[in-house]
């Protein structure tokens, strides 16, 4: 039986990727995006592309997954900006980038589901697991909004959406 903390974290985790609540989830924001749209940036802008943002989200999800599983730390990125990189292009590479993001999100969901009542108690330095998950939920939501804004700017987001 799940405890209240893991229930709340799971609910919000699912809102981030799969279930519409106050805002569209990340899966909706990425649905139908092709590799050209994923690489697009407004001319003269320093904004990150959708693909760069997906890679950034994946980097931080992998980092948390490894930490919560007790695995060796992944190599640190040179900087936060370095997590927004695209090294390969094309439809296959884009599909893999999205699949990697969804896979690590699902793997983290399993960890969140197993968090116990002490998920906010942390004996070491840094944040407790529950705090780190909640921080990542907010991080995902922030960047999902950016992805939707990019899609609106490029004209690939529907002007009228119905949602539940």
PAGUDREN-845615 format. One record per atom (N, C-alpha, C): x, y, z; residue in one letter. Coordinates in steps of 0.02 Angstrom, whole numbers, padded with zeros to 5 digits, always signed. Layout:
REM PAGUDREN-845615
XYZA...
This chain:
REM PAGUDREN-845615
+00042-00059+00000X+00000+00000+00000X+00044+00063+00000X+00028+00109-00043X+00068+00170-00048X+00054+00217+00011X+00105+00255+00029X+00095+00305+00080X+00074+00370+00046X+00052+00417+00086X+00026+00480+00059X+00079+00519+00020X+00141+00518+00043X+00194+00555+00008X+00205+00527-00062X+00211+00461-00066X+00223+00433-00133X+00162+00442-00177X+00101+00442-00149X+00041+00453-00189X+00042+00523-00220X+00059+00573-00181X+00061+00642-00206X+00117+00650-00257X+00175+00622-00243X+00230+00626-00291X+00212+00591-00356X+00183+00531-00352X+00163+00495-00412X+00111+00533-00453X+00063+00561-00419X+00011+00599-00453X+00042+00656-00493X+00086+00693-00461X+00117+00750-00494X+00167+00727-00547X+00201+00671-00535X+00247+00642-00585X+00208+00625-00648X+00150+00596-00639X+00108+00577-00697X+00081+00639-00732X+00065+00691-00694X+00043+00754-00726X+00097+00782-00771X+00159+00774-00751X+00215+00800-00792X+00219+00768-00860X+00210+00703-00863X+00222+00668-00926X+00159+00647-00963X+00109+00623-00926X+00055+00588-00961X-00016+00614-00950X-00029+00648-00895X-00098+00665-00878X-00106+00741-00876X-00155+00766-00912X-00168+00838-00912X-00199+00858-00846X-00172+00910-00817X-00201+00940-00757X-00211+01014-00773X-00173+01058-00742X-00178+01129-00758X-00145+01147-00824X-00100+01105-00846X-00063+01118-00907X-00054+01053-00945X-00041+01058-01010X-00029+00997-01048X+00033+00960-01022X+00032+00894-01022X+00091+00856-01001X+00144+00855-01056X+00203+00835-01038X+00259+00834-01084X+00246+00789-01144X+00213+00732-01134X+00199+00688-01191X+00156+00723-01243X+00107+00763-01221X+00066+00802-01268X+00108+00856-01302X+00151+00888-01264X+00193+00942-01292X+00239+00915-01346X+00259+00852-01342X+00305+00822-01390X+00270+00783-01446X+00205+00770-01437X+00169+00730-01486X+00168+00763-01555X+00187+00725-01605X+00185+00748-01674X+00244+00793-01694X+00291+00805-01649X+00349+00847-01665X+00398+00805-01706X+00419+00831-01764X+00469+00796-01803X+00538+00827-01788X+00590+00798-01817X+00657+00819-01800X+00671+00891-01821X+00642+00913-01876X+00653+00983-01897X+00620+01031-01848X+00560+01015-01826X+00526+01057-01776X+00564+01055-01710X+00591+00997-01693X+00627+00989-01630X+00691+01030-01629X+00721+01042-01688X+00783+01081-01692X+00771+01156-01703X+00711+01175-01719X+00695+01244-01738X+00704+01292-01679X+00730+01350-01695X+00735+01406-01647X+00713+01469-01684X+00683+01515-01649X+00667+01579-01681X+00731+01612-01705X+00728+01640-01764X+00787+01672-01794X+00815+01726-01748X+00880+01724-01738X+00914+01774-01697X+00904+01764-01623X+00874+01709-01603X+00859+01698-01532X+00912+01653-01499X+00920+01662-01435X+00965+01620-01397X+00926+01566-01359X+00862+01559-01374X+00821+01510-01340X+00842+01439-01360X+00833+01391-01316X+00850+01322-01331X+00795+01291-01373X+00814+01245-01417X+00766+01209-01458X+00729+01157-01416X+00676+01130-01444X+00639+01076-01410X+00686+01017-01398X+00725+00999-01447X+00770+00942-01441X+00823+00954-01387X+00851+01013-01387X+00899+01030-01334X+00867+01024-01265X+00806+01047-01260X+00770+01044-01196X+00756+00972-01176X+00737+00930-01223X+00726+00859-01209X+00790+00828-01182X+00846+00842-01214X+00910+00814-01190X+00927+00839-01120X+00912+00902-01107X+00924+00931-01041X+00881+00895-00988X+00818+00885-01003X+00773+00850-00957X+00797+00779-00944X+00818+00745-00997X+00843+00677-00991X+00905+00675-00947X+00950+00721-00956X+01012+00723-00916X+00996+00725-00841X+00951+00770-00821X+00936+00776-00750X+00895+00718-00723X+00854+00687-00765X+00817+00628-00743X+00865+00569-00733X+00912+00560-00779X+00961+00506-00772X+01003+00518-00709X+01022+00580-00697X+01061+00596-00638X+01025+00576-00574X+00960+00593-00570X+00921+00575-00510X+00910+00500-00506X+00896+00468-00562X+00885+00396-00561X+00947+00360-00535X+01004+00378-00559X+01066+00346-00536X+01076+00358-00461X+01062+00418-00438X+01071+00434-00367X+01023+00392-00324X+00959+00389-00344X+00910+00353-00304X+00921+00277-00306X+00953+00253-00359X+00968+00181-00363X+01035+00165-00329X+01071+00216-00307X+01136+00205-00276X+01190+00186-00325X+01182+00205-00388X+01231+00190-00440X+01285+00245-00441X+01342+00231-00470X+01393+00283-00476X+01364+00344-00512X+01387+00401-00491X+01364+00464-00520X+01382+00467-00594X+01336+00493-00635X+01352+00502-00706X+01404+00558-00712X+01442+00557-00765X+01490+00612-00773X+01454+00680-00773X+01483+00726-00737X+01453+00793-00735X+01459+00826-00803X+01408+00863-00820X+01411+00904-00880X+01458+00962-00865X+01489+00988-00917X+01534+01045-00910X+01500+01103-00875X+01435+01112-00890X+01394+01164-00860X+01321+01146-00873X+01276+01182-00842X+01205+01171-00856X+01191+01182-00930X+01222+01233-00959X+01212+01247-01031X+01233+01187-01074X+01283+01150-01052X+01307+01093-01091X+01256+01036-01093X+01207+01036-01048X+01156+00984-01050X+01105+00996-01105X+01106+01055-01134X+01061+01074-01189X+01098+01064-01256X+01120+01004-01271X+01156+00993-01333X+01123+00938-01374X+01132+00943-01439X+01110+00892-01485X+01171+00871-01525X+01189+00807-01522X+01249+00784-01555X+01235+00746-01620X+01174+00721-01628X+01155+00688-01690X+01088+00715-01711X+01074+00711-01776X+01010+00737-01802X+00975+00684-01843X+00914+00698-01862X+00874+00653-01903X+00816+00624-01863X+00768+00596-01900X+00707+00570-01869X+00721+00514-01820X+00767+00469-01838X+00783+00413-01794X+00814+00437-01728X+00860+00484-01733X+00893+00511-01674X+00843+00549-01630X+00797+00585-01661X+00746+00622-01624X+00700+00573-01588X+00678+00521-01623X+00635+00470-01592X+00670+00438-01532X+00735+00425-01539X+00773+00396-01484X+00778+00445-01425X+00787+00509-01439X+00791+00559-01385X+00726+00561-01345X+00669+00559-01380X+00604+00559-01346X+00594+00494-01308X+00612+00438-01339X+00605+00373-01305X+00648+00369-01243X+00710+00394-01247X+00754+00395-01189X+00724+00435-01132X+00695+00493-01148X+00663+00535-01098X+00605+00498-01065X+00563+00467-01105X+00505+00431-01077X+00526+00370-01037X+00578+00336-01060X+00603+00277-01025X+00630+00294-00956X+00671+00347-00952X+00699+00365-00887X+00644+00393-00841X+00594+00426-00870X+00538+00450-00831X+00500+00391-00800X+00489+00338-00840X+00455+00278-00815X+00497+00242-00762X+00562+00239-00772X+00606+00207-00722X+00604+00245-00656X+00604+00311-00660X+00599+00350-00599X+00531+00341-00565X+00480+00332-00605X+00413+00321-00576X+00413+00259-00532X+00446+00206-00554X+00451+00145-00513X+00486+00159-00447X+00537+00200-00448X+00573+00218-00386X+00527+00259-00341X+00492+00307-00370X+00447+00350-00331X+00393+00307-00298X+00367+00259-00336X+00315+00215-00310X+00338+00177-00249X+00403+00162-00246X+00430+00123-00191X+00454+00166-00132X+00452+00233-00139X+00473+00275-00084X+00431+00262-00023X+00463+00261+00033X+00428+00247+00095X+00412+00312+00131X+00377+00306+00186X+00354+00365+00223X+00412+00412+00241X+00472+00386+00248X+00530+00427+00266X+00563+00461+00206X+00527+00467+00151X+00557+00494+00090X+00581+00566+00097X+00557+00600+00148X+00579+00669+00159X+00631+00673+00215X+00650+00616+00242X+00703+00614+00292X+00768+00595+00257X+00819+00633+00270X+00882+00621+00235X+00938+00628+00285X+00978+00576+00292X+01032+00578+00340X+01095+00609+00313X+01100+00615+00248X+01161+00641+00218X+01155+00713+00199X+01201+00735+00157X+01198+00804+00134X+01152+00809+00074X+01128+00867+00061X+01084+00877+00003X+01012+00870+00022X+00971+00859-00028X+00899+00855-00018X+00877+00783-00010X+00820+00774+00023X+00791+00708+00031X+00763+00685-00037X+00756+00619-00047X+00731+00595-00112X+00664+00626-00133X+00617+00632-00087X+00553+00662-00104X+00560+00735-00126X+00605+00771-00095X+00617+00841-00115X+00648+00844-00184X+00694+00799-00199X+00725+00798-00265X+00675+00781-00319X+00630+00734-00305X+00578+00716-00354X+00532+00776-00365X+00511+00809-00312X+00467+00867-00320X+00502+00922-00359X+00565+00932-00347X+00603+00982-00384X+00605+00966-00458X+00614+00902-00474X+00615+00881-00544X+00546+00889-00576X+00493+00878-00539X+00425+00889-00564X+00417+00961-00585X+00438+01007-00542X+00433+01078-00558X+00478+01096-00618X+00537+01067-00621X+00583+01077-00676X+00552+01055-00742X+00522+00995-00742X+00489+00970-00802X+00433+01015-00824X+00393+01038-00777X+00336+01081-00793X+00359+01147-00824X+00410+01175-00797X+00439+01237-00823X+00460+01228-00896X+00498+01175-00909X+00523+01164-00977X+00469+01141-01025X+00417+01108-01000X+00361+01090-01043X+00327+01153-01069X+00320+01203-01026X+00293+01267-01048X+00335+01299-01102X+00401+01294-01095X+00445+01321-01147X+00436+01284-01213X+00429+01219-01210X+00419+01179-01271X+00354+01200-01305X+00302+01208-01266X+00237+01229-01295X+00243+01298-01326X+00278+01343-01293X+00287+01411-01321X+00325+01407-01388X+00377+01366-01391X+00413+01358-01454X+00367+01331-01508X+00326+01283-01491X+00279+01256-01540X+00229+01308-01562X+00207+01350-01517X+00162+01405-01536X+00197+01453-01584X+00259+01469-01569X+00297+01516-01612X+00309+01487-01681X+00318+01421-01686X+00331+01391-01751X+00266+01371-01786X+00209+01380-01752X+00145+01364-01783X+00128+01290-01782X+00161+01250-01741X+00147+01179-01739X+00104+01158-01679X+00080+01206-01641X+00036+01191-01584X-00034+01212-01604X-00083+01169-01591X-00151+01185-01610X-00176+01247-01574X-00214+01288-01609X-00237+01351-01578X-00292+01339-01527X-00332+01288-01537X-00385+01271-01490X-00379+01199-01471X-00369+01186-01408X-00364+01118-01383X-00422+01103-01337X-00446+01042-01339X-00494+01021-01288X-00457+00974-01241X-00472+00979-01178X-00439+00938-01129X-00487+00924-01073X-00470+00874-01033X-00514+00854-00977X-00491+00886-00914X
